[in-house]
Amino acid sequence: MKSDGYPDMQNMSDINGSETFEPVIRSGFIARVGSNCSYRGRALSVKHVPFNEVDFGQIKSWIADCTGNHSDAVCNPTQVHEIPHFRLIHCATRDIVHIDTAPPPHTALSYVWGAVQDGPQNQHSLAGLKMETVVEDAIKVTLALGYEYLWVDRYCVDQTPGSVKDEQLRHMNFVYHGAEVTIIDAAGEESSFGLPGVSQRFRKRPPARKVQGHILTTIPPEPSREIKSSKWATRGWTYQEGLLSRRRLFFTQYEVSFECGGILAREAITVPPILSKFSTRLRNTRNNRDRLQPSSWLFPLGGVTNMEEDDLGVHQRLSEYAPRQLTYELDALNAMLGVLQLYLSLPQPAYHLCGILIVPQTHRYDWSPGGPSVYVDVDPNTVAANLAGFVYGLLWTCRQPGTRRGGFPSWS
């Protein structure tokens, strides 16, 4: 600890469990606007978040930090996949463009549909069409961030049941992982609500007072509270939309926050580089002590790809998805196809039948009366290994009473 009472940020061992910042940041606090100690470049900087506008320059700096400094496949994959029947909204012209090659840089929108059900059929342009407020706001955000194209499921997925729609749904992993950033409406309960701070919908105004020449403002609790309690976090379709995205931009009623495979950021608080590195290092080591921020706002560190070496990871994803709500129970499998398709593409793939996982078994337990019991390696590509994997997938139980989903076999 320095003589002036501030922890020495060059020596992180000075920060112990009793002095951790996380409980304060997690619960919200009152602070002076601007830098809050003589270190300036080493101190948390607090911002009075305006209720009627979003700082797009700050958001662009978050994205630039990720694209420039995160070289791993989670944030910046080197391969861009072609997507069958892929369409994007050209934000300047409002035309719906068919993309037959690798998609250009674009954003994606994740939101709660609400009362709106079916999208327009055979729509080639949205010019002159009255769209939902959240879509209009997402177009503004996309252009403000310097991108030309936006993907919105209602307009870019064929809403007619059939082979084209089925194939599009199977490639949701490429759609959301391929987007430069996913714009997430974690504030409203339907599409008419819009993105707070962008146009019609104002954000909640934080109290602020001037005291002895200093402006004091209220910093809301960390964004994860708003995100986890949102309608968006309860819906089935939005689970894979968030999980598969490599960069997430959350709009809540208090502020905009950002999450990728390496950093967390929020409008209300700016973390200086020395603390940002400290926080990121802890995040990568999953150390829960002395953390400036949690390891994520909602989704696991690294998204779905951090489970590649753990065949139980897909079971965890399914358990997170299962409690979510769907307007139509028959969508239960479709709303998870992108995640299941991703696990199918891993070096050790996890197949499924009606949502029941088939994880090929790589070991067999051999025993004989009076003899030793040994584990024997098994070729995972054999019929026996896959059959054993399916039987293993059937060994599930309900943690609480439930009802059978129509259209699915009872054993699923």
C-alpha positions as CSV (number, residue, x, y, z in Angstrom):
1,M,0.0,0.0,0.0
2,K,1.3,3.5,-0.9
3,S,1.7,6.1,1.8
4,D,-1.2,8.1,0.4
5,G,-3.6,5.2,1.1
6,Y,-4.0,3.9,-2.5
7,P,-2.9,0.4,-3.5
8,D,0.3,0.1,-5.5
9,M,-1.0,-1.0,-8.9
10,Q,2.5,-2.0,-9.9
11,N,2.5,-4.6,-7.1
12,M,-0.7,-6.5,-7.4
13,S,0.0,-8.4,-4.2
14,D,-1.0,-5.3,-2.3
15,I,-4.6,-6.0,-3.2
16,N,-5.9,-8.7,-1.0
17,G,-9.3,-10.3,-0.6
18,S,-10.5,-7.7,2.0
19,E,-9.6,-4.8,-0.4
20,T,-11.1,-6.2,-3.6
21,F,-13.0,-3.8,-5.7
22,E,-15.5,-6.4,-7.1
23,P,-18.2,-6.2,-4.3
24,V,-18.3,-2.4,-4.7
25,I,-18.6,-2.5,-8.5
26,R,-21.0,-5.4,-8.3
27,S,-23.5,-3.6,-6.0
28,G,-23.2,0.0,-7.4
29,F,-21.7,3.0,-5.7
30,I,-21.5,6.8,-5.7
31,A,-18.3,8.3,-7.2
32,R,-16.8,11.6,-8.5
33,V,-17.1,12.0,-12.2
34,G,-13.7,11.7,-13.9
35,S,-10.5,10.1,-12.5
36,N,-10.7,9.4,-8.8
37,C,-7.2,9.6,-7.5
38,S,-3.9,11.3,-8.1
39,Y,-2.7,8.3,-10.2
40,R,-5.1,9.4,-13.0
41,G,-3.9,6.9,-15.7
42,R,-4.0,4.1,-13.0
43,A,-7.4,4.9,-11.5
44,L,-10.9,3.9,-12.4
45,S,-12.5,6.7,-14.3
46,V,-16.2,7.3,-13.7
47,K,-18.6,8.7,-16.3
48,H,-22.0,10.3,-15.9
49,V,-23.9,8.3,-18.5
50,P,-26.3,10.5,-20.5
51,F,-29.9,9.3,-20.6
52,N,-30.5,10.3,-24.2
53,E,-27.5,9.3,-26.2
54,V,-24.9,6.5,-26.6
55,D,-21.2,7.1,-26.8
56,F,-20.4,5.2,-30.0
57,G,-16.8,6.3,-30.0
58,Q,-16.3,4.4,-26.7
59,I,-18.0,1.3,-28.2
60,K,-15.8,1.5,-31.3
61,S,-12.7,1.6,-29.0
62,W,-13.9,-1.6,-27.3
63,I,-14.3,-3.4,-30.6
64,A,-10.9,-2.1,-31.8
65,D,-9.3,-3.3,-28.6
66,C,-10.7,-6.8,-29.3
67,T,-9.8,-6.9,-33.0
68,G,-6.4,-5.5,-32.5
69,N,-5.2,-7.4,-29.4
70,H,-7.1,-10.7,-29.3
71,S,-5.6,-13.1,-31.7
72,D,-7.3,-16.3,-30.6
73,A,-10.0,-18.0,-32.6
74,V,-12.7,-17.0,-30.1
75,C,-12.6,-13.3,-31.0
76,N,-10.9,-13.2,-34.4
77,P,-11.3,-16.5,-36.3
78,T,-9.2,-16.6,-39.5
79,Q,-11.8,-18.6,-41.5
80,V,-14.9,-17.0,-42.8
81,H,-17.6,-19.5,-43.6
82,E,-20.0,-19.3,-46.5
83,I,-23.6,-19.6,-45.3
84,P,-26.4,-21.2,-47.5
85,H,-29.2,-18.8,-48.4
86,F,-27.6,-16.0,-46.4
87,R,-29.2,-12.6,-46.5
88,L,-28.2,-9.2,-45.0
89,I,-29.9,-5.8,-44.7
90,H,-28.0,-3.1,-46.4
91,C,-28.5,-0.4,-43.8
92,A,-28.1,2.6,-46.1
93,T,-30.5,1.5,-48.8
94,R,-32.6,-0.9,-46.7
95,D,-32.3,-3.5,-49.4
96,I,-32.2,-7.2,-48.4
97,V,-29.0,-8.5,-50.2
98,H,-28.4,-12.2,-51.0
99,I,-24.8,-13.2,-50.1
100,D,-23.5,-16.1,-52.2
101,T,-19.8,-15.8,-51.1
102,A,-18.1,-15.2,-47.7
103,P,-20.2,-12.6,-45.9
104,P,-18.9,-9.0,-45.6
105,P,-18.4,-7.5,-42.1
106,H,-21.7,-7.1,-40.5
107,T,-23.6,-6.9,-37.2
108,A,-26.4,-9.1,-35.9
109,L,-29.4,-8.3,-33.7
110,S,-30.7,-10.4,-30.9
111,Y,-34.0,-9.4,-29.3
112,V,-37.3,-10.6,-28.0
113,W,-39.9,-10.7,-30.8
114,G,-42.9,-10.2,-28.5
115,A,-46.3,-10.1,-30.2
116,V,-44.8,-10.0,-33.7
117,Q,-44.8,-13.6,-35.0
118,D,-44.1,-14.1,-38.8
119,G,-41.7,-12.0,-40.9
120,P,-42.6,-10.7,-44.4
121,Q,-42.4,-13.1,-47.2
122,N,-40.2,-12.7,-50.3
123,Q,-39.2,-9.2,-49.2
124,H,-36.4,-7.7,-51.3
125,S,-36.3,-4.2,-49.7
126,L,-37.4,-2.7,-46.4
127,A,-37.5,0.8,-47.8
128,G,-40.8,2.4,-46.9
129,L,-41.7,-0.5,-44.6
130,K,-42.6,0.3,-41.0
131,M,-40.3,-1.8,-39.0
132,E,-40.1,-2.5,-35.3
133,T,-38.3,0.1,-33.2
134,V,-35.5,-2.3,-32.1
135,V,-34.7,-3.0,-35.8
136,E,-34.6,0.7,-36.7
137,D,-32.4,1.3,-33.7
138,A,-30.1,-1.6,-34.6
139,I,-29.7,0.0,-38.1
140,K,-28.6,3.3,-36.5
141,V,-26.2,1.4,-34.2
142,T,-24.7,-0.5,-37.2
143,L,-24.1,2.6,-39.2
144,A,-22.7,4.5,-36.2
145,L,-20.2,1.7,-35.6
146,G,-19.0,1.9,-39.2
147,Y,-20.6,-1.2,-40.7
148,E,-22.9,-1.4,-43.7
149,Y,-24.8,-4.7,-43.1
150,L,-27.1,-6.0,-40.4
151,W,-28.5,-9.5,-39.9
152,V,-32.0,-9.7,-38.3
153,D,-33.7,-13.1,-38.1
154,R,-37.2,-11.8,-39.0
155,Y,-36.1,-10.4,-42.3
156,C,-33.0,-12.5,-43.2
157,V,-34.4,-16.0,-42.4
158,D,-37.1,-17.5,-44.7
159,Q,-40.2,-17.6,-42.5
160,T,-41.9,-20.2,-44.7
161,P,-41.5,-23.7,-43.2
162,G,-39.4,-25.9,-45.5
163,S,-36.0,-27.0,-46.5
164,V,-34.5,-23.5,-47.0
165,K,-35.5,-22.4,-43.5
166,D,-34.3,-25.7,-42.0
167,E,-30.9,-25.3,-43.6
168,Q,-30.7,-21.7,-42.4
169,L,-31.4,-22.7,-38.9
170,R,-28.7,-25.4,-39.0
171,H,-26.1,-22.7,-39.7
172,M,-26.9,-20.3,-36.9
173,N,-23.5,-21.0,-35.4
174,F,-21.9,-19.4,-38.5
175,V,-24.4,-16.5,-38.5
176,Y,-23.7,-15.3,-35.0
177,H,-20.1,-16.3,-34.7
178,G,-19.5,-14.6,-38.1
179,A,-21.0,-11.3,-37.0
180,E,-18.4,-8.6,-36.0
181,V,-20.6,-7.8,-33.0
182,T,-24.1,-8.9,-31.9
183,I,-26.4,-6.1,-30.7
184,I,-28.4,-7.4,-27.8
185,D,-31.6,-5.8,-26.5
186,A,-31.5,-6.7,-22.9
187,A,-34.0,-3.9,-21.9
188,G,-37.3,-4.5,-23.6
189,E,-39.9,-7.3,-23.5
190,E,-40.8,-6.9,-27.1
191,S,-39.5,-5.5,-30.4
192,S,-41.4,-2.2,-30.0
193,F,-39.3,-1.2,-27.0
194,G,-36.1,-0.3,-28.9
195,L,-32.6,0.1,-27.7
196,P,-32.3,2.6,-24.8
197,G,-30.4,5.8,-25.6
198,V,-30.4,5.3,-29.4
199,S,-33.6,7.1,-30.5
200,Q,-37.1,7.1,-28.9
201,R,-36.4,5.2,-25.7
202,F,-34.4,7.1,-23.0
203,R,-32.3,5.4,-20.4
204,K,-32.9,5.7,-16.7
205,R,-31.3,8.9,-15.6
206,P,-28.6,8.4,-12.9
207,P,-28.8,10.9,-10.0
208,A,-26.0,13.4,-10.0
209,R,-25.2,16.4,-7.7
210,K,-22.4,19.0,-7.6
211,V,-20.7,19.0,-4.2
212,Q,-17.9,21.4,-3.4
213,G,-17.0,21.7,-7.0
214,H,-17.1,18.0,-7.7
215,I,-19.9,16.2,-9.6
216,L,-21.0,13.0,-7.9
217,T,-23.0,10.5,-9.8
218,T,-24.5,7.1,-9.1
219,I,-22.9,4.1,-10.8
220,P,-25.5,1.4,-11.3
221,P,-24.7,-2.2,-10.3
222,E,-22.7,-4.2,-12.8
223,P,-24.5,-5.0,-16.0
224,S,-24.8,-8.7,-15.3
225,R,-27.7,-8.0,-12.9
226,E,-29.8,-6.2,-15.6
227,I,-28.8,-8.8,-18.2
228,K,-29.7,-11.9,-16.2
229,S,-33.0,-10.4,-15.0
230,S,-34.0,-9.4,-18.5
231,K,-36.8,-10.9,-20.6
232,W,-34.1,-11.6,-23.3
233,A,-32.3,-13.9,-20.9
234,T,-35.4,-16.1,-20.4
235,R,-36.2,-16.8,-24.0
236,G,-35.1,-20.0,-25.8
237,W,-34.0,-18.6,-29.2
238,T,-31.8,-15.9,-27.6
239,Y,-29.6,-18.5,-25.7
240,Q,-27.6,-19.6,-28.8
241,E,-27.7,-16.1,-30.2
242,G,-25.7,-14.8,-27.3
243,L,-23.6,-17.9,-26.6
244,L,-22.4,-18.2,-30.2
245,S,-21.5,-14.5,-30.6
246,R,-17.9,-13.6,-30.3
247,R,-18.6,-10.0,-29.3
248,R,-21.7,-9.0,-27.5
249,L,-23.0,-5.4,-27.1
250,F,-25.7,-5.4,-24.3
251,F,-28.2,-2.5,-24.2
252,T,-29.9,-2.2,-20.8
253,Q,-31.9,0.6,-19.3
254,Y,-28.8,2.1,-17.6
255,E,-25.9,1.7,-20.0
256,V,-24.2,-0.2,-22.8
257,S,-21.8,-2.9,-21.9
258,F,-19.4,-5.1,-24.0
259,E,-18.2,-8.7,-23.7
260,C,-15.8,-10.7,-25.8
261,G,-13.5,-13.6,-25.2
262,G,-10.9,-11.4,-23.5
263,I,-12.4,-8.3,-21.9
264,L,-15.5,-6.8,-20.3
265,A,-16.3,-3.1,-20.6
266,R,-19.1,-0.7,-19.7
267,E,-20.0,2.9,-20.3
268,A,-20.2,4.0,-16.7
269,I,-16.6,2.9,-15.7
270,T,-13.4,3.1,-17.7
271,V,-10.7,0.8,-16.6
272,P,-7.1,2.1,-17.3
273,P,-4.7,-0.2,-19.2
274,I,-2.8,-1.3,-16.1
275,L,-6.0,-2.4,-14.4
276,S,-7.5,-3.8,-17.6
277,K,-4.5,-6.1,-18.0
278,F,-4.8,-7.1,-14.4
279,S,-8.5,-7.9,-14.8
280,T,-8.0,-9.7,-18.1
281,R,-5.2,-11.8,-16.7
282,L,-7.3,-12.8,-13.7
283,R,-10.2,-13.5,-16.1
284,N,-8.1,-15.8,-18.2
285,T,-6.9,-17.8,-15.1
286,R,-10.5,-17.9,-13.8
287,N,-9.3,-16.6,-10.4
288,N,-12.2,-15.5,-8.4
289,R,-10.2,-13.5,-5.8
290,D,-9.3,-9.8,-6.1
291,R,-11.2,-9.4,-9.4
292,L,-12.1,-6.0,-10.7
293,Q,-15.0,-7.4,-12.6
294,P,-16.7,-10.8,-13.0
295,S,-15.3,-13.2,-15.6
296,S,-18.4,-12.6,-17.8
297,W,-21.7,-10.7,-17.8
298,L,-23.7,-13.9,-18.6
299,F,-21.9,-16.5,-20.8
300,P,-18.9,-18.7,-20.0
301,L,-15.4,-17.4,-20.7
302,G,-14.6,-18.1,-24.3
303,G,-18.2,-18.9,-25.2
304,V,-19.0,-22.4,-26.3
305,T,-15.5,-23.2,-27.7
306,N,-13.9,-23.3,-24.3
307,M,-15.6,-26.7,-23.8
308,E,-13.9,-28.4,-26.8
309,E,-11.9,-30.8,-24.7
310,D,-14.7,-31.6,-22.3
311,D,-17.5,-33.8,-23.7
312,L,-19.7,-32.9,-20.8
313,G,-19.6,-29.2,-21.9
314,V,-22.5,-29.8,-24.3
315,H,-24.5,-31.3,-21.4
316,Q,-23.9,-28.1,-19.4
317,R,-25.1,-26.0,-22.4
318,L,-28.3,-28.0,-22.6
319,S,-29.0,-27.7,-18.9
320,E,-28.6,-23.9,-19.2
321,Y,-30.9,-23.8,-22.2
322,A,-33.6,-26.2,-21.0
323,P,-35.4,-23.8,-18.5
324,R,-35.8,-21.1,-21.1
325,Q,-39.2,-20.3,-22.6
326,L,-40.5,-20.8,-26.1
327,T,-43.7,-19.5,-27.7
328,Y,-43.9,-22.8,-29.6
329,E,-42.6,-25.9,-27.9
330,L,-41.9,-27.5,-31.3
331,D,-39.1,-24.9,-31.6
332,A,-37.2,-26.5,-28.8
333,L,-34.7,-28.3,-31.1
334,N,-34.5,-25.6,-33.8
335,A,-33.6,-22.9,-31.2
336,M,-30.6,-25.0,-30.2
337,L,-29.5,-26.3,-33.6
338,G,-26.7,-23.8,-34.0
339,V,-25.0,-24.9,-30.8
340,L,-25.5,-28.6,-31.6
341,Q,-24.1,-28.1,-35.0
342,L,-21.0,-26.5,-33.6
343,Y,-20.4,-29.5,-31.3
344,L,-20.9,-31.7,-34.3
345,S,-17.9,-29.9,-36.1
346,L,-15.4,-30.4,-33.2
347,P,-12.5,-32.8,-33.5
348,Q,-14.4,-35.1,-31.1
349,P,-18.0,-34.5,-32.4
350,A,-21.1,-34.8,-30.3
351,Y,-24.1,-36.1,-32.3
352,H,-27.7,-36.0,-31.3
353,L,-31.0,-37.7,-32.0
354,C,-34.1,-35.5,-31.2
355,G,-31.9,-33.6,-28.9
356,I,-30.5,-36.6,-27.1
357,L,-26.7,-36.5,-27.2
358,I,-24.6,-39.2,-28.8
359,V,-21.1,-38.8,-27.4
360,P,-19.0,-41.7,-28.8
361,Q,-17.3,-43.5,-26.0
362,T,-13.6,-43.8,-26.2
363,H,-13.1,-46.3,-23.4
364,R,-14.6,-49.6,-22.4
365,Y,-14.6,-51.1,-18.9
366,D,-13.7,-54.8,-19.2
367,W,-13.9,-57.2,-16.3
368,S,-14.2,-60.9,-15.7
369,P,-15.1,-63.0,-12.6
370,G,-12.0,-63.3,-10.5
371,G,-9.9,-61.2,-12.9
372,P,-8.7,-57.6,-13.0
373,S,-10.9,-54.8,-14.2
374,V,-9.3,-52.6,-16.9
375,Y,-10.2,-49.7,-19.1
376,V,-9.7,-50.5,-22.8
377,D,-9.3,-47.8,-25.6
378,V,-12.1,-47.9,-28.1
379,D,-12.2,-46.5,-31.6
380,P,-14.9,-43.7,-31.4
381,N,-15.8,-44.2,-35.0
382,T,-17.2,-47.7,-34.5
383,V,-20.9,-48.5,-34.3
384,A,-20.5,-49.9,-30.8
385,A,-18.9,-46.7,-29.5
386,N,-21.7,-44.6,-31.0
387,L,-24.4,-46.9,-29.7
388,A,-22.8,-46.8,-26.2
389,G,-22.8,-43.0,-26.5
390,F,-26.5,-42.9,-27.3
391,V,-27.3,-45.2,-24.4
392,Y,-25.2,-42.9,-22.2
393,G,-27.3,-40.0,-23.5
394,L,-30.5,-41.7,-22.4
395,L,-29.3,-41.8,-18.7
396,W,-30.9,-38.4,-17.9
397,T,-33.3,-37.6,-15.1
398,C,-35.6,-34.7,-14.4
399,R,-34.5,-32.5,-11.4
400,Q,-38.1,-31.4,-11.0
401,P,-41.5,-32.3,-12.4
402,G,-42.0,-31.4,-16.0
403,T,-44.3,-31.8,-18.9
404,R,-43.7,-33.6,-22.2
405,R,-43.1,-31.5,-25.2
406,G,-45.4,-32.3,-28.1
407,G,-43.8,-33.6,-31.2
408,F,-40.9,-35.3,-29.4
409,P,-40.6,-38.9,-28.2
410,S,-41.0,-39.5,-24.5
411,W,-37.4,-40.7,-24.1
412,S,-36.1,-37.4,-25.3
